[in-house]
Amino acid sequence: MSRLSSLKNWRNTLTLCLLLAGSHQMAGAGVIKAKAWLAPLLIDGAWHKTLLSDGAAVKPWPWADTWPVARLRAPAHDVDLLVLAGDSGNALAFGPGHTRASAQLGSNGLAVIGGHRDTHFAFLQQLQTGDVLQLQLPSGELRQYRVQGARVVNVDREPLLATGDHEQLLLVTCYPFDALRAGGPLRYTVSAVPQPLIYAL
């Protein structure tokens, strides 16, 4: 075999490998986009089934490690989110999550919902004292909250979870909102207390 044909075979092999690697990367990106499009539809469907089944937990897909536990709305900011069970990274990729170590949503105590600052909970920086939040529970019960205030907490120095006999909702996200790197000890927290429901969702 001549040196020229050997070089040609080597180039053809390299070209084929590069094409296969590129195709693999594009397929992976396509799967991620498909999941991002399909997951909210499946989660919404699971929430509707939950409401129809008297609050029984319904997983959006068989292998899911989370399920919808509430619908959170901030009407003045055109926000409508399904809250998932747990606040692990897997759950937070699809929406805000209810911290299992906190109080049950809609019950006495401090119920904590966490979300990513650059996606689902980016709107927290727009909330003002007095704004209304609405929460629909799996039973279909509607609860209304009024924002009491917001503050930045260093979780290395002050734990977020607290005990108490009074119902309170705490929305939490990383801070600052425009940070280039995720993580760090700072959290932006919005506290809200229950109010009489004036209108339905």
Secondary structure as GFF3:
##gff-version 3
##sequence-region A 1 201
A	DSSP	alpha_helix	3	52	.	.	.	ID=ss1
A	DSSP	beta_strand	68	74	.	.	.	ID=ss2
A	DSSP	three_ten_helix	75	77	.	.	.	ID=ss3
A	DSSP	beta_strand	79	85	.	.	.	ID=ss4
A	DSSP	alpha_helix	89	92	.	.	.	ID=ss5
A	DSSP	beta_strand	97	98	.	.	.	ID=ss6
A	DSSP	beta_strand	110	114	.	.	.	ID=ss7
A	DSSP	three_ten_helix	122	126	.	.	.	ID=ss8
A	DSSP	beta_strand	132	136	.	.	.	ID=ss9
A	DSSP	beta_strand	142	154	.	.	.	ID=ss10
A	DSSP	beta_strand	168	174	.	.	.	ID=ss11
A	DSSP	beta_strand	186	195	.	.	.	ID=ss12
###
